[in-house]
Amino acid sequence: MKYDLPAELTVECDGPVRTVTLNRPAELNAVNANLHRALADVWRQLAADREARVVILTGAGRAFSAGGDLDWITSFLDDPVARDESIREGAQIIEEMLRFPLPVIAAINGPAVGLGASIAVLCDVALISERASLADPHVAVGLVAGDGGAAFWPLLTPILRSREYLFTGDRIDAATAVQLGLASRAVEPEQLLAQARQLAERLAAQPTEALRSTKRIVNMYLSQALGGPLQAGFAAEVVSMQSADHRDRLLALRERATR
């Protein structure tokens, strides 16, 4: 099957396994407009691939994803149309991942920040390199953690623990991510993709309908629990995008990054 995607997101086909790679390694796979749109579109294309049975999601280079591209996010300050489109696509990414029928294995090869952390946690199994980490720093830049963290993490972790990390944006190392329930298991960096592939092949050999239906039922719990929090989260994120705190902190962060 031919995939219609920009260069920022690639799909490698190998038997029944599809490896989806966030492909902006020089920018630590920070999500720009093209990559964001591709993350919204890729799941329906994968679902239409009749030969696919399992998906591995990973990042090129030394990061899984550094979160939102600063230039792209800064453009929202004066472009409400682009801002609102990003929110719509963000909701689509989460909805498409929740309804996607095939098992998805995250191979978290490096830092997974903001949206990067959200899509990693949304996968059915999350293998994390011992050198990798998670973080959701939305609040630190004046934003509500609306695109996943505030809604998802309390379902997976003790709320007292998730609050601290969401409020501070502190980095969560691999061992702590596993302890909290934000990753399935930690893997030696050199073995990450091999173990993801081994698990993918094992899942691909499982009875197809039994596996798909099991995933669908499990995801019903997530979809039902997330309905209210996700809607509230995205609405609150839009409001926070228009705040003076966000503008000031984002511009200061961008200035530091370009020095």
Beta strands, then each sheet from edge to edge (+ up, - down):
strand 1: 9-14
strand 2: 17-22
strand 3: 54-59
strand 4: 104-108
strand 5: 112-113
strand 6: 125-129
strand 7: 133-135
strand 8: 172-173
strand 9: 185-187
sheet 1: 1+ 2- 3- 4- 6- 9-
sheet 2: 5+ 7+ 8-
end
